[in-house]
């Protein structure tokens, strides 16, 4: 049954706007939303809490398999389609910690470990529930949902992505330096693109969208337009 539920995947590098655009598209369609990056961030954090060595593949994979990760929409997020849900990891509210670039770097390190990725596949596929799913990440269209009805690969220039991430962190009260943020993002993307398993790359049948000079609304409209053309009814 879940195989009949439509999936729309949005992959791309850090700061390409995947999260915001995916949440808005999911809200427009009335679908579920999966932030797969948050799962990798949460596993990195759970492993750090348990003082597991992040290069110990089996130990981190075991952490991934037993982690209890929940997304919750609280009263302050309700009604705001672009708001990020709270992320509860092993019973603790980890929303703030997960937004830090250190959490992104830890996620990228453990995401290169094949056993960790394997431990998260079924969990991610479990988010495919009626009436549909918008899934964002790096390998949603290539590995996790290769049969997705529509696959989008978002990009934006490194300068634009760093500027967006900077603005996002500052607005959440997290201090950040633009130059070091750009260097961190580029290093993370480099690792994500060059890893042996599930590297960051567009699926062969993905629609490419460079949104460097597009507004969020225009990007959402573009994705919705592609979806209208693709939908089977
Ligand atoms: O999207 P976000 O920046 O939260 O992702 C954090 C890290 O998690 C990425 O840099 C990437 O290494 C990893 N990731 C991944 N596959 C996904 C989503 C995220 O490898 N589907």
Boltz pocket constraint, residues with backbone or C-beta under 6 A from the ligand:
constraints:
  - pocket:
      binder: B
      contacts: [[A, 14], [A, 15], [A, 36], [A, 37], [A, 38], [A, 40], [A, 41], [A, 103], [A, 104], [A, 107], [A, 108], [A, 109], [A, 111], [A, 112], [A, 136], [A, 137], [A, 138], [A, 139], [A, 140], [A, 188], [A, 192], [A, 198]]
      max_distance: 6.0
